[in-house]
Amino acid sequence: MGPIHTFYAVQVVGMKQWIEELELIASPTDEDLANKPALNLLEFYRSLIEGEGALSVPLSLEKEKAASATMRSLTPITTDLMMNWLKQWAF
């Protein structure tokens, strides 16, 4: 389990199941939208699981790395970094 799940102690569900649960809210109220802001982006999330969204596009950073010493020196995000950000964001 990753740092986000540890920090928030939430149940992990698959994206498809999560979207299906959001779709059960057929006519969201203002309160629903405030409590579940993902409802505003439901079409975007659907496109991700249907292979039409941003996650289906291959990403390459080769040109950025060639142009930027900073990009070349970046390392993957660590658990410690993520935990630090979560504490700072204080959601």
PDB file of N, CA, C and O in Angstrom:
ATOM      1  N   MET A   1       0.851  -1.174   0.000  1.00  0.00           N
ATOM      2  CA  MET A   1       0.000   0.000   0.000  1.00  0.00           C
ATOM      3  C   MET A   1       0.898   1.240   0.000  1.00  0.00           C
ATOM      4  O   MET A   1       1.909   1.276   0.702  1.00  0.00           O
ATOM      5  N   GLY A   2       0.535   2.240  -0.776  1.00  0.00           N
ATOM      6  CA  GLY A   2       1.340   3.438  -0.903  1.00  0.00           C
ATOM      7  C   GLY A   2       1.066   4.462   0.175  1.00  0.00           C
ATOM      8  O   GLY A   2       0.176   4.279   1.005  1.00  0.00           O
ATOM      9  N   PRO A   3       1.834   5.548   0.162  1.00  0.00           N
ATOM     10  CA  PRO A   3       1.720   6.559   1.209  1.00  0.00           C
ATOM     11  C   PRO A   3       0.358   7.266   1.245  1.00  0.00           C
ATOM     12  O   PRO A   3      -0.101   7.652   2.320  1.00  0.00           O
ATOM     13  N   ILE A   4      -0.277   7.438   0.116  1.00  0.00           N
ATOM     14  CA  ILE A   4      -1.580   8.109   0.114  1.00  0.00           C
ATOM     15  C   ILE A   4      -2.597   7.267   0.867  1.00  0.00           C
ATOM     16  O   ILE A   4      -3.369   7.790   1.671  1.00  0.00           O
ATOM     17  N   HIS A   5      -2.601   5.969   0.610  1.00  0.00           N
ATOM     18  CA  HIS A   5      -3.542   5.078   1.291  1.00  0.00           C
ATOM     19  C   HIS A   5      -3.228   4.974   2.776  1.00  0.00           C
ATOM     20  O   HIS A   5      -4.135   4.867   3.601  1.00  0.00           O
ATOM     21  N   THR A   6      -1.961   5.005   3.111  1.00  0.00           N
ATOM     22  CA  THR A   6      -1.556   4.944   4.514  1.00  0.00           C
ATOM     23  C   THR A   6      -1.959   6.218   5.240  1.00  0.00           C
ATOM     24  O   THR A   6      -2.485   6.167   6.352  1.00  0.00           O
ATOM     25  N   PHE A   7      -1.714   7.351   4.615  1.00  0.00           N
ATOM     26  CA  PHE A   7      -1.996   8.648   5.234  1.00  0.00           C
ATOM     27  C   PHE A   7      -3.486   8.846   5.462  1.00  0.00           C
ATOM     28  O   PHE A   7      -3.897   9.345   6.510  1.00  0.00           O
ATOM     29  N   TYR A   8      -4.295   8.457   4.482  1.00  0.00           N
ATOM     30  CA  TYR A   8      -5.737   8.695   4.574  1.00  0.00           C
ATOM     31  C   TYR A   8      -6.531   7.489   5.041  1.00  0.00           C
ATOM     32  O   TYR A   8      -7.723   7.619   5.318  1.00  0.00           O
ATOM     33  N   ALA A   9      -5.917   6.327   5.137  1.00  0.00           N
ATOM     34  CA  ALA A   9      -6.599   5.103   5.589  1.00  0.00           C
ATOM     35  C   ALA A   9      -7.939   4.922   4.879  1.00  0.00           C
ATOM     36  O   ALA A   9      -8.983   4.779   5.515  1.00  0.00           O
ATOM     37  N   VAL A  10      -7.887   4.932   3.566  1.00  0.00           N
ATOM     38  CA  VAL A  10      -9.090   4.754   2.756  1.00  0.00           C
ATOM     39  C   VAL A  10      -9.102   3.360   2.147  1.00  0.00           C
ATOM     40  O   VAL A  10      -8.066   2.707   2.023  1.00  0.00           O
ATOM     41  N   GLN A  11     -10.287   2.923   1.775  1.00  0.00           N
ATOM     42  CA  GLN A  11     -10.425   1.631   1.104  1.00  0.00           C
ATOM     43  C   GLN A  11      -9.996   1.792  -0.357  1.00  0.00           C
ATOM     44  O   GLN A  11     -10.398   2.742  -1.028  1.00  0.00           O
ATOM     45  N   VAL A  12      -9.199   0.882  -0.826  1.00  0.00           N
ATOM     46  CA  VAL A  12      -8.743   0.908  -2.212  1.00  0.00           C
ATOM     47  C   VAL A  12      -9.751   0.150  -3.068  1.00  0.00           C
ATOM     48  O   VAL A  12     -10.083  -1.001  -2.787  1.00  0.00           O
ATOM     49  N   VAL A  13     -10.234   0.820  -4.123  1.00  0.00           N
ATOM     50  CA  VAL A  13     -11.138   0.169  -5.079  1.00  0.00           C
ATOM     51  C   VAL A  13     -10.599   0.428  -6.479  1.00  0.00           C
ATOM     52  O   VAL A  13      -9.848   1.378  -6.701  1.00  0.00           O
ATOM     53  N   GLY A  14     -10.984  -0.412  -7.406  1.00  0.00           N
ATOM     54  CA  GLY A  14     -10.581  -0.222  -8.790  1.00  0.00           C
ATOM     55  C   GLY A  14     -11.249   1.010  -9.386  1.00  0.00           C
ATOM     56  O   GLY A  14     -12.316   1.433  -8.942  1.00  0.00           O
ATOM     57  N   MET A  15     -10.609   1.570 -10.388  1.00  0.00           N
ATOM     58  CA  MET A  15     -11.142   2.785 -10.999  1.00  0.00           C
ATOM     59  C   MET A  15     -12.523   2.549 -11.602  1.00  0.00           C
ATOM     60  O   MET A  15     -13.408   3.396 -11.479  1.00  0.00           O
ATOM     61  N   LYS A  16     -12.709   1.412 -12.247  1.00  0.00           N
ATOM     62  CA  LYS A  16     -14.008   1.125 -12.860  1.00  0.00           C
ATOM     63  C   LYS A  16     -15.100   1.077 -11.791  1.00  0.00           C
ATOM     64  O   LYS A  16     -16.175   1.647 -11.980  1.00  0.00           O
ATOM     65  N   GLN A  17     -14.834   0.405 -10.674  1.00  0.00           N
ATOM     66  CA  GLN A  17     -15.813   0.334  -9.586  1.00  0.00           C
ATOM     67  C   GLN A  17     -16.098   1.732  -9.028  1.00  0.00           C
ATOM     68  O   GLN A  17     -17.249   2.064  -8.746  1.00  0.00           O
ATOM     69  N   TRP A  18     -15.060   2.541  -8.871  1.00  0.00           N
ATOM     70  CA  TRP A  18     -15.219   3.902  -8.345  1.00  0.00           C
ATOM     71  C   TRP A  18     -16.116   4.728  -9.266  1.00  0.00           C
ATOM     72  O   TRP A  18     -17.004   5.443  -8.801  1.00  0.00           O
ATOM     73  N   ILE A  19     -15.879   4.624 -10.573  1.00  0.00           N
ATOM     74  CA  ILE A  19     -16.691   5.361 -11.541  1.00  0.00           C
ATOM     75  C   ILE A  19     -18.137   4.870 -11.504  1.00  0.00           C
ATOM     76  O   ILE A  19     -19.068   5.673 -11.557  1.00  0.00           O
ATOM     77  N   GLU A  20     -18.323   3.571 -11.416  1.00  0.00           N
ATOM     78  CA  GLU A  20     -19.684   3.029 -11.343  1.00  0.00           C
ATOM     79  C   GLU A  20     -20.424   3.543 -10.112  1.00  0.00           C
ATOM     80  O   GLU A  20     -21.623   3.814 -10.180  1.00  0.00           O
ATOM     81  N   GLU A  21     -19.731   3.677  -9.007  1.00  0.00           N
ATOM     82  CA  GLU A  21     -20.357   4.222  -7.798  1.00  0.00           C
ATOM     83  C   GLU A  21     -20.713   5.695  -7.980  1.00  0.00           C
ATOM     84  O   GLU A  21     -21.760   6.138  -7.508  1.00  0.00           O
ATOM     85  N   LEU A  22     -19.859   6.452  -8.655  1.00  0.00           N
ATOM     86  CA  LEU A  22     -20.175   7.849  -8.933  1.00  0.00           C
ATOM     87  C   LEU A  22     -21.391   7.959  -9.860  1.00  0.00           C
ATOM     88  O   LEU A  22     -22.220   8.856  -9.703  1.00  0.00           O
ATOM     89  N   GLU A  23     -21.488   7.046 -10.816  1.00  0.00           N
ATOM     90  CA  GLU A  23     -22.596   7.078 -11.774  1.00  0.00           C
ATOM     91  C   GLU A  23     -23.942   6.785 -11.110  1.00  0.00           C
ATOM     92  O   GLU A  23     -24.989   7.115 -11.666  1.00  0.00           O
ATOM     93  N   LEU A  24     -23.922   6.177  -9.945  1.00  0.00           N
ATOM     94  CA  LEU A  24     -25.171   5.921  -9.221  1.00  0.00           C
ATOM     95  C   LEU A  24     -25.842   7.218  -8.755  1.00  0.00           C
ATOM     96  O   LEU A  24     -27.035   7.234  -8.452  1.00  0.00           O
ATOM     97  N   ILE A  25     -25.069   8.292  -8.703  1.00  0.00           N
ATOM     98  CA  ILE A  25     -25.623   9.597  -8.329  1.00  0.00           C
ATOM     99  C   ILE A  25     -26.096  10.264  -9.619  1.00  0.00           C
ATOM    100  O   ILE A  25     -25.363  11.035 -10.238  1.00  0.00           O
ATOM    101  N   ALA A  26     -27.329   9.956 -10.014  1.00  0.00           N
ATOM    102  CA  ALA A  26     -27.846  10.370 -11.325  1.00  0.00           C
ATOM    103  C   ALA A  26     -28.040  11.877 -11.449  1.00  0.00           C
ATOM    104  O   ALA A  26     -27.691  12.460 -12.476  1.00  0.00           O
ATOM    105  N   SER A  27     -28.586  12.506 -10.428  1.00  0.00           N
ATOM    106  CA  SER A  27     -28.821  13.952 -10.446  1.00  0.00           C
ATOM    107  C   SER A  27     -28.160  14.569  -9.224  1.00  0.00           C
ATOM    108  O   SER A  27     -28.822  14.817  -8.216  1.00  0.00           O
ATOM    109  N   PRO A  28     -26.849  14.821  -9.306  1.00  0.00           N
ATOM    110  CA  PRO A  28     -26.135  15.305  -8.122  1.00  0.00           C
ATOM    111  C   PRO A  28     -26.616  16.673  -7.653  1.00  0.00           C
ATOM    112  O   PRO A  28     -26.853  17.582  -8.448  1.00  0.00           O
ATOM    113  N   THR A  29     -26.750  16.784  -6.347  1.00  0.00           N
ATOM    114  CA  THR A  29     -27.104  18.058  -5.728  1.00  0.00           C
ATOM    115  C   THR A  29     -25.825  18.872  -5.539  1.00  0.00           C
ATOM    116  O   THR A  29     -24.724  18.372  -5.770  1.00  0.00           O
ATOM    117  N   ASP A  30     -25.978  20.123  -5.120  1.00  0.00           N
ATOM    118  CA  ASP A  30     -24.808  20.953  -4.827  1.00  0.00           C
ATOM    119  C   ASP A  30     -23.967  20.315  -3.717  1.00  0.00           C
ATOM    120  O   ASP A  30     -22.738  20.385  -3.735  1.00  0.00           O
ATOM    121  N   GLU A  31     -24.647  19.697  -2.756  1.00  0.00           N
ATOM    122  CA  GLU A  31     -23.939  19.031  -1.658  1.00  0.00           C
ATOM    123  C   GLU A  31     -23.155  17.821  -2.178  1.00  0.00           C
ATOM    124  O   GLU A  31     -22.018  17.593  -1.765  1.00  0.00           O
ATOM    125  N   ASP A  32     -23.770  17.038  -3.094  1.00  0.00           N
ATOM    126  CA  ASP A  32     -23.063  15.903  -3.702  1.00  0.00           C
ATOM    127  C   ASP A  32     -21.799  16.382  -4.408  1.00  0.00           C
ATOM    128  O   ASP A  32     -20.734  15.784  -4.257  1.00  0.00           O
ATOM    129  N   LEU A  33     -21.918  17.453  -5.171  1.00  0.00           N
ATOM    130  CA  LEU A  33     -20.778  17.985  -5.919  1.00  0.00           C
ATOM    131  C   LEU A  33     -19.689  18.511  -4.989  1.00  0.00           C
ATOM    132  O   LEU A  33     -18.500  18.402  -5.288  1.00  0.00           O
ATOM    133  N   ALA A  34     -20.104  19.080  -3.861  1.00  0.00           N
ATOM    134  CA  ALA A  34     -19.126  19.573  -2.887  1.00  0.00           C
ATOM    135  C   ALA A  34     -18.408  18.407  -2.200  1.00  0.00           C
ATOM    136  O   ALA A  34     -17.204  18.471  -1.953  1.00  0.00           O
ATOM    137  N   ASN A  35     -19.151  17.351  -1.897  1.00  0.00           N
ATOM    138  CA  ASN A  35     -18.576  16.198  -1.198  1.00  0.00           C
ATOM    139  C   ASN A  35     -17.835  15.248  -2.125  1.00  0.00           C
ATOM    140  O   ASN A  35     -16.936  14.525  -1.696  1.00  0.00           O
ATOM    141  N   LYS A  36     -18.215  15.251  -3.397  1.00  0.00           N
ATOM    142  CA  LYS A  36     -17.597  14.351  -4.388  1.00  0.00           C
ATOM    143  C   LYS A  36     -17.277  15.148  -5.650  1.00  0.00           C
ATOM    144  O   LYS A  36     -17.946  14.994  -6.671  1.00  0.00           O
ATOM    145  N   PRO A  37     -16.260  15.996  -5.580  1.00  0.00           N
ATOM    146  CA  PRO A  37     -15.933  16.845  -6.735  1.00  0.00           C
ATOM    147  C   PRO A  37     -15.592  16.058  -7.997  1.00  0.00           C
ATOM    148  O   PRO A  37     -15.614  16.615  -9.095  1.00  0.00           O
ATOM    149  N   ALA A  38     -15.280  14.788  -7.857  1.00  0.00           N
ATOM    150  CA  ALA A  38     -14.994  13.959  -9.038  1.00  0.00           C
ATOM    151  C   ALA A  38     -16.200  13.870  -9.961  1.00  0.00           C
ATOM    152  O   ALA A  38     -16.054  13.583 -11.149  1.00  0.00           O
ATOM    153  N   LEU A  39     -17.390  14.115  -9.423  1.00  0.00           N
ATOM    154  CA  LEU A  39     -18.595  14.097 -10.273  1.00  0.00           C
ATOM    155  C   LEU A  39     -18.492  15.112 -11.402  1.00  0.00           C
ATOM    156  O   LEU A  39     -19.040  14.900 -12.484  1.00  0.00           O
ATOM    157  N   ASN A  40     -17.789  16.215 -11.151  1.00  0.00           N
ATOM    158  CA  ASN A  40     -17.624  17.245 -12.184  1.00  0.00           C
ATOM    159  C   ASN A  40     -16.736  16.776 -13.329  1.00  0.00           C
ATOM    160  O   ASN A  40     -16.788  17.331 -14.427  1.00  0.00           O
ATOM    161  N   LEU A  41     -15.926  15.760 -13.077  1.00  0.00           N
ATOM    162  CA  LEU A  41     -14.984  15.265 -14.079  1.00  0.00           C
ATOM    163  C   LEU A  41     -15.298  13.840 -14.513  1.00  0.00           C
ATOM    164  O   LEU A  41     -14.420  13.120 -14.990  1.00  0.00           O
ATOM    165  N   LEU A  42     -16.538  13.442 -14.348  1.00  0.00           N
ATOM    166  CA  LEU A  42     -16.925  12.063 -14.610  1.00  0.00           C
ATOM    167  C   LEU A  42     -16.624  11.633 -16.050  1.00  0.00           C
ATOM    168  O   LEU A  42     -16.143  10.521 -16.269  1.00  0.00           O
ATOM    169  N   GLU A  43     -16.895  12.485 -17.019  1.00  0.00           N
ATOM    170  CA  GLU A  43     -16.607  12.143 -18.418  1.00  0.00           C
ATOM    171  C   GLU A  43     -15.116  11.904 -18.636  1.00  0.00           C
ATOM    172  O   GLU A  43     -14.723  10.989 -19.359  1.00  0.00           O
ATOM    173  N   PHE A  44     -14.297  12.732 -18.005  1.00  0.00           N
ATOM    174  CA  PHE A  44     -12.848  12.558 -18.105  1.00  0.00           C
ATOM    175  C   PHE A  44     -12.437  11.204 -17.539  1.00  0.00           C
ATOM    176  O   PHE A  44     -11.668  10.476 -18.165  1.00  0.00           O
ATOM    177  N   TYR A  45     -12.945  10.865 -16.360  1.00  0.00           N
ATOM    178  CA  TYR A  45     -12.595   9.580 -15.741  1.00  0.00           C
ATOM    179  C   TYR A  45     -13.086   8.404 -16.587  1.00  0.00           C
ATOM    180  O   TYR A  45     -12.401   7.388 -16.697  1.00  0.00           O
ATOM    181  N   ARG A  46     -14.265   8.544 -17.180  1.00  0.00           N
ATOM    182  CA  ARG A  46     -14.750   7.487 -18.084  1.00  0.00           C
ATOM    183  C   ARG A  46     -13.788   7.295 -19.249  1.00  0.00           C
ATOM    184  O   ARG A  46     -13.497   6.166 -19.645  1.00  0.00           O
ATOM    185  N   SER A  47     -13.299   8.402 -19.793  1.00  0.00           N
ATOM    186  CA  SER A  47     -12.388   8.311 -20.940  1.00  0.00           C
ATOM    187  C   SER A  47     -11.092   7.595 -20.566  1.00  0.00           C
ATOM    188  O   SER A  47     -10.480   6.950 -21.417  1.00  0.00           O
ATOM    189  N   LEU A  48     -10.673   7.698 -19.330  1.00  0.00           N
ATOM    190  CA  LEU A  48      -9.451   7.022 -18.909  1.00  0.00           C
ATOM    191  C   LEU A  48      -9.607   5.510 -18.936  1.00  0.00           C
ATOM    192  O   LEU A  48      -8.695   4.796 -19.353  1.00  0.00           O
ATOM    193  N   ILE A  49     -10.761   5.019 -18.492  1.00  0.00           N
ATOM    194  CA  ILE A  49     -10.931   3.565 -18.483  1.00  0.00           C
ATOM    195  C   ILE A  49     -11.324   3.033 -19.853  1.00  0.00           C
ATOM    196  O   ILE A  49     -11.207   1.834 -20.106  1.00  0.00           O
ATOM    197  N   GLU A  50     -11.784   3.902 -20.737  1.00  0.00           N
ATOM    198  CA  GLU A  50     -12.147   3.485 -22.087  1.00  0.00           C
ATOM    199  C   GLU A  50     -10.957   3.594 -23.038  1.00  0.00           C
ATOM    200  O   GLU A  50     -11.092   3.308 -24.227  1.00  0.00           O
ATOM    201  N   GLY A  51      -9.802   4.003 -22.532  1.00  0.00           N
ATOM    202  CA  GLY A  51      -8.602   4.085 -23.355  1.00  0.00           C
ATOM    203  C   GLY A  51      -8.538   5.286 -24.256  1.00  0.00           C
ATOM    204  O   GLY A  51      -7.764   5.297 -25.213  1.00  0.00           O
ATOM    205  N   GLU A  52      -9.338   6.307 -23.976  1.00  0.00           N
ATOM    206  CA  GLU A  52      -9.350   7.487 -24.831  1.00  0.00           C
ATOM    207  C   GLU A  52      -8.742   8.704 -24.143  1.00  0.00           C
ATOM    208  O   GLU A  52      -8.600   9.756 -24.766  1.00  0.00           O
ATOM    209  N   GLY A  53      -8.382   8.576 -22.870  1.00  0.00           N
ATOM    210  CA  GLY A  53      -7.920   9.723 -22.104  1.00  0.00           C
ATOM    211  C   GLY A  53      -6.417   9.862 -22.069  1.00  0.00           C
ATOM    212  O   GLY A  53      -5.691   9.170 -22.782  1.00  0.00           O
ATOM    213  N   ALA A  54      -5.969  10.758 -21.238  1.00  0.00           N
ATOM    214  CA  ALA A  54      -4.558  11.102 -21.149  1.00  0.00           C
ATOM    215  C   ALA A  54      -3.672   9.915 -20.804  1.00  0.00           C
ATOM    216  O   ALA A  54      -2.526   9.860 -21.249  1.00  0.00           O
ATOM    217  N   LEU A  55      -4.173   8.964 -20.025  1.00  0.00           N
ATOM    218  CA  LEU A  55      -3.347   7.834 -19.629  1.00  0.00           C
ATOM    219  C   LEU A  55      -3.101   6.858 -20.769  1.00  0.00           C
ATOM    220  O   LEU A  55      -2.230   5.995 -20.661  1.00  0.00           O
ATOM    221  N   SER A  56      -3.852   6.978 -21.856  1.00  0.00           N
ATOM    222  CA  SER A  56      -3.655   6.073 -22.987  1.00  0.00           C
ATOM    223  C   SER A  56      -2.621   6.602 -23.972  1.00  0.00           C
ATOM    224  O   SER A  56      -2.274   5.909 -24.928  1.00  0.00           O
ATOM    225  N   VAL A  57      -2.124   7.809 -23.759  1.00  0.00           N
ATOM    226  CA  VAL A  57      -1.149   8.421 -24.650  1.00  0.00           C
ATOM    227  C   VAL A  57       0.256   8.122 -24.125  1.00  0.00           C
ATOM    228  O   VAL A  57       0.554   8.406 -22.964  1.00  0.00           O
ATOM    229  N   PRO A  58       1.116   7.556 -24.961  1.00  0.00           N
ATOM    230  CA  PRO A  58       2.487   7.314 -24.493  1.00  0.00           C
ATOM    231  C   PRO A  58       3.180   8.645 -24.195  1.00  0.00           C
ATOM    232  O   PRO A  58       3.071   9.600 -24.964  1.00  0.00           O
ATOM    233  N   LEU A  59       3.878   8.691 -23.091  1.00  0.00           N
ATOM    234  CA  LEU A  59       4.569   9.920 -22.704  1.00  0.00           C
ATOM    235  C   LEU A  59       6.078   9.710 -22.810  1.00  0.00           C
ATOM    236  O   LEU A  59       6.597   8.658 -22.437  1.00  0.00           O
ATOM    237  N   SER A  60       6.767  10.716 -23.319  1.00  0.00           N
ATOM    238  CA  SER A  60       8.216  10.681 -23.418  1.00  0.00           C
ATOM    239  C   SER A  60       8.754  12.022 -22.942  1.00  0.00           C
ATOM    240  O   SER A  60       8.203  13.075 -23.263  1.00  0.00           O
ATOM    241  N   LEU A  61       9.825  11.972 -22.182  1.00  0.00           N
ATOM    242  CA  LEU A  61      10.446  13.197 -21.680  1.00  0.00           C
ATOM    243  C   LEU A  61      11.848  13.393 -22.251  1.00  0.00           C
ATOM    244  O   LEU A  61      12.637  14.171 -21.715  1.00  0.00           O
ATOM    245  N   GLU A  62      12.150  12.698 -23.321  1.00  0.00           N
ATOM    246  CA  GLU A  62      13.505  12.746 -23.874  1.00  0.00           C
ATOM    247  C   GLU A  62      13.911  14.156 -24.309  1.00  0.00           C
ATOM    248  O   GLU A  62      15.032  14.587 -24.037  1.00  0.00           O
ATOM    249  N   LYS A  63      13.016  14.871 -24.977  1.00  0.00           N
ATOM    250  CA  LYS A  63      13.357  16.231 -25.422  1.00  0.00           C
ATOM    251  C   LYS A  63      13.545  17.159 -24.227  1.00  0.00           C
ATOM    252  O   LYS A  63      14.441  18.003 -24.227  1.00  0.00           O
ATOM    253  N   GLU A  64      12.700  17.001 -23.210  1.00  0.00           N
ATOM    254  CA  GLU A  64      12.811  17.838 -22.018  1.00  0.00           C
ATOM    255  C   GLU A  64      14.133  17.560 -21.298  1.00  0.00           C
ATOM    256  O   GLU A  64      14.807  18.487 -20.847  1.00  0.00           O
ATOM    257  N   LYS A  65      14.497  16.284 -21.194  1.00  0.00           N
ATOM    258  CA  LYS A  65      15.756  15.923 -20.537  1.00  0.00           C
ATOM    259  C   LYS A  65      16.956  16.446 -21.316  1.00  0.00           C
ATOM    260  O   LYS A  65      17.947  16.874 -20.724  1.00  0.00           O
ATOM    261  N   ALA A  66      16.866  16.412 -22.641  1.00  0.00           N
ATOM    262  CA  ALA A  66      17.974  16.913 -23.464  1.00  0.00           C
ATOM    263  C   ALA A  66      18.148  18.421 -23.289  1.00  0.00           C
ATOM    264  O   ALA A  66      19.265  18.929 -23.377  1.00  0.00           O
ATOM    265  N   ALA A  67      17.065  19.130 -23.044  1.00  0.00           N
ATOM    266  CA  ALA A  67      17.111  20.586 -22.950  1.00  0.00           C
ATOM    267  C   ALA A  67      17.328  21.102 -21.536  1.00  0.00           C
ATOM    268  O   ALA A  67      17.645  22.278 -21.356  1.00  0.00           O
ATOM    269  N   SER A  68      17.164  20.246 -20.523  1.00  0.00           N
ATOM    270  CA  SER A  68      17.173  20.745 -19.152  1.00  0.00           C
ATOM    271  C   SER A  68      18.010  19.861 -18.226  1.00  0.00           C
ATOM    272  O   SER A  68      17.739  18.671 -18.065  1.00  0.00           O
ATOM    273  N   ALA A  69      19.027  20.469 -17.624  1.00  0.00           N
ATOM    274  CA  ALA A  69      19.838  19.749 -16.635  1.00  0.00           C
ATOM    275  C   ALA A  69      18.989  19.377 -15.429  1.00  0.00           C
ATOM    276  O   ALA A  69      19.196  18.322 -14.830  1.00  0.00           O
ATOM    277  N   THR A  70      18.045  20.224 -15.068  1.00  0.00           N
ATOM    278  CA  THR A  70      17.164  19.932 -13.936  1.00  0.00           C
ATOM    279  C   THR A  70      16.325  18.696 -14.217  1.00  0.00           C
ATOM    280  O   THR A  70      16.194  17.827 -13.354  1.00  0.00           O
ATOM    281  N   MET A  71      15.758  18.608 -15.408  1.00  0.00           N
ATOM    282  CA  MET A  71      14.955  17.432 -15.769  1.00  0.00           C
ATOM    283  C   MET A  71      15.811  16.162 -15.754  1.00  0.00           C
ATOM    284  O   MET A  71      15.343  15.104 -15.331  1.00  0.00           O
ATOM    285  N   ARG A  72      17.038  16.261 -16.205  1.00  0.00           N
ATOM    286  CA  ARG A  72      17.922  15.090 -16.219  1.00  0.00           C
ATOM    287  C   ARG A  72      18.261  14.626 -14.809  1.00  0.00           C
ATOM    288  O   ARG A  72      18.510  13.440 -14.591  1.00  0.00           O
ATOM    289  N   SER A  73      18.274  15.547 -13.852  1.00  0.00           N
ATOM    290  CA  SER A  73      18.692  15.188 -12.491  1.00  0.00           C
ATOM    291  C   SER A  73      17.526  14.740 -11.598  1.00  0.00           C
ATOM    292  O   SER A  73      17.749  14.296 -10.472  1.00  0.00           O
ATOM    293  N   LEU A  74      16.308  14.851 -12.086  1.00  0.00           N
ATOM    294  CA  LEU A  74      15.166  14.461 -11.255  1.00  0.00           C
ATOM    295  C   LEU A  74      15.144  12.956 -11.007  1.00  0.00           C
ATOM    296  O   LEU A  74      15.499  12.153 -11.870  1.00  0.00           O
ATOM    297  N   THR A  75      14.719  12.609  -9.814  1.00  0.00           N
ATOM    298  CA  THR A  75      14.578  11.202  -9.452  1.00  0.00           C
ATOM    299  C   THR A  75      13.103  10.914  -9.208  1.00  0.00           C
ATOM    300  O   THR A  75      12.310  11.845  -9.065  1.00  0.00           O
ATOM    301  N   PRO A  76      12.724   9.644  -9.156  1.00  0.00           N
ATOM    302  CA  PRO A  76      11.317   9.322  -8.875  1.00  0.00           C
ATOM    303  C   PRO A  76      10.874   9.869  -7.509  1.00  0.00           C
ATOM    304  O   PRO A  76      11.686  10.068  -6.606  1.00  0.00           O
ATOM    305  N   ILE A  77       9.588  10.099  -7.393  1.00  0.00           N
ATOM    306  CA  ILE A  77       9.020  10.554  -6.115  1.00  0.00           C
ATOM    307  C   ILE A  77       9.110   9.409  -5.116  1.00  0.00           C
ATOM    308  O   ILE A  77       8.719   8.279  -5.409  1.00  0.00           O
ATOM    309  N   THR A  78       9.628   9.716  -3.941  1.00  0.00           N
ATOM    310  CA  THR A  78       9.785   8.700  -2.903  1.00  0.00           C
ATOM    311  C   THR A  78       8.595   8.729  -1.943  1.00  0.00           C
ATOM    312  O   THR A  78       7.814   9.680  -1.922  1.00  0.00           O
ATOM    313  N   THR A  79       8.481   7.678  -1.162  1.00  0.00           N
ATOM    314  CA  THR A  79       7.437   7.618  -0.136  1.00  0.00           C
ATOM    315  C   THR A  79       7.598   8.772   0.851  1.00  0.00           C
ATOM    316  O   THR A  79       6.610   9.386   1.254  1.00  0.00           O
ATOM    317  N   ASP A  80       8.832   9.068   1.241  1.00  0.00           N
ATOM    318  CA  ASP A  80       9.068  10.165   2.191  1.00  0.00           C
ATOM    319  C   ASP A  80       8.619  11.507   1.624  1.00  0.00           C
ATOM    320  O   ASP A  80       8.001  12.305   2.329  1.00  0.00           O
ATOM    321  N   LEU A  81       8.927  11.758   0.358  1.00  0.00           N
ATOM    322  CA  LEU A  81       8.482  13.014  -0.266  1.00  0.00           C
ATOM    323  C   LEU A  81       6.956  13.103  -0.279  1.00  0.00           C
ATOM    324  O   LEU A  81       6.381  14.132   0.076  1.00  0.00           O
ATOM    325  N   MET A  82       6.310  12.014  -0.693  1.00  0.00           N
ATOM    326  CA  MET A  82       4.855  12.025  -0.770  1.00  0.00           C
ATOM    327  C   MET A  82       4.233  12.243   0.617  1.00  0.00           C
ATOM    328  O   MET A  82       3.287  13.019   0.752  1.00  0.00           O
ATOM    329  N   MET A  83       4.750  11.575   1.632  1.00  0.00           N
ATOM    330  CA  MET A  83       4.222  11.758   2.992  1.00  0.00           C
ATOM    331  C   MET A  83       4.410  13.207   3.444  1.00  0.00           C
ATOM    332  O   MET A  83       3.524  13.778   4.080  1.00  0.00           O
ATOM    333  N   ASN A  84       5.546  13.795   3.122  1.00  0.00           N
ATOM    334  CA  ASN A  84       5.808  15.184   3.482  1.00  0.00           C
ATOM    335  C   ASN A  84       4.798  16.109   2.808  1.00  0.00           C
ATOM    336  O   ASN A  84       4.261  17.013   3.450  1.00  0.00           O
ATOM    337  N   TRP A  85       4.536  15.891   1.518  1.00  0.00           N
ATOM    338  CA  TRP A  85       3.572  16.730   0.795  1.00  0.00           C
ATOM    339  C   TRP A  85       2.169  16.566   1.387  1.00  0.00           C
ATOM    340  O   TRP A  85       1.448  17.550   1.553  1.00  0.00           O
ATOM    341  N   LEU A  86       1.785  15.346   1.701  1.00  0.00           N
ATOM    342  CA  LEU A  86       0.459  15.116   2.267  1.00  0.00           C
ATOM    343  C   LEU A  86       0.287  15.862   3.586  1.00  0.00           C
ATOM    344  O   LEU A  86      -0.770  16.435   3.851  1.00  0.00           O
ATOM    345  N   LYS A  87       1.320  15.852   4.400  1.00  0.00           N
ATOM    346  CA  LYS A  87       1.259  16.594   5.672  1.00  0.00           C
ATOM    347  C   LYS A  87       1.166  18.098   5.418  1.00  0.00           C
ATOM    348  O   LYS A  87       0.408  18.795   6.093  1.00  0.00           O
ATOM    349  N   GLN A  88       1.928  18.599   4.452  1.00  0.00           N
ATOM    350  CA  GLN A  88       1.912  20.026   4.142  1.00  0.00           C
ATOM    351  C   GLN A  88       0.581  20.471   3.559  1.00  0.00           C
ATOM    352  O   GLN A  88       0.087  21.551   3.883  1.00  0.00           O
ATOM    353  N   TRP A  89      -0.001  19.642   2.700  1.00  0.00           N
ATOM    354  CA  TRP A  89      -1.281  20.001   2.071  1.00  0.00           C
ATOM    355  C   TRP A  89      -2.418  19.999   3.074  1.00  0.00           C
ATOM    356  O   TRP A  89      -3.369  20.767   2.926  1.00  0.00           O
ATOM    357  N   ALA A  90      -2.343  19.157   4.086  1.00  0.00           N
ATOM    358  CA  ALA A  90      -3.303  19.111   5.193  1.00  0.00           C
ATOM    359  C   ALA A  90      -4.752  19.034   4.716  1.00  0.00           C
ATOM    360  O   ALA A  90      -5.593  19.819   5.155  1.00  0.00           O
ATOM    361  N   PHE A  91      -5.042  18.105   3.831  1.00  0.00           N
ATOM    362  CA  PHE A  91      -6.424  17.909   3.379  1.00  0.00           C
ATOM    363  C   PHE A  91      -7.223  17.238   4.455  1.00  0.00           C
ATOM    364  O   PHE A  91      -8.413  16.983   4.272  1.00  0.00           O
TER     365      PHE A  91
END
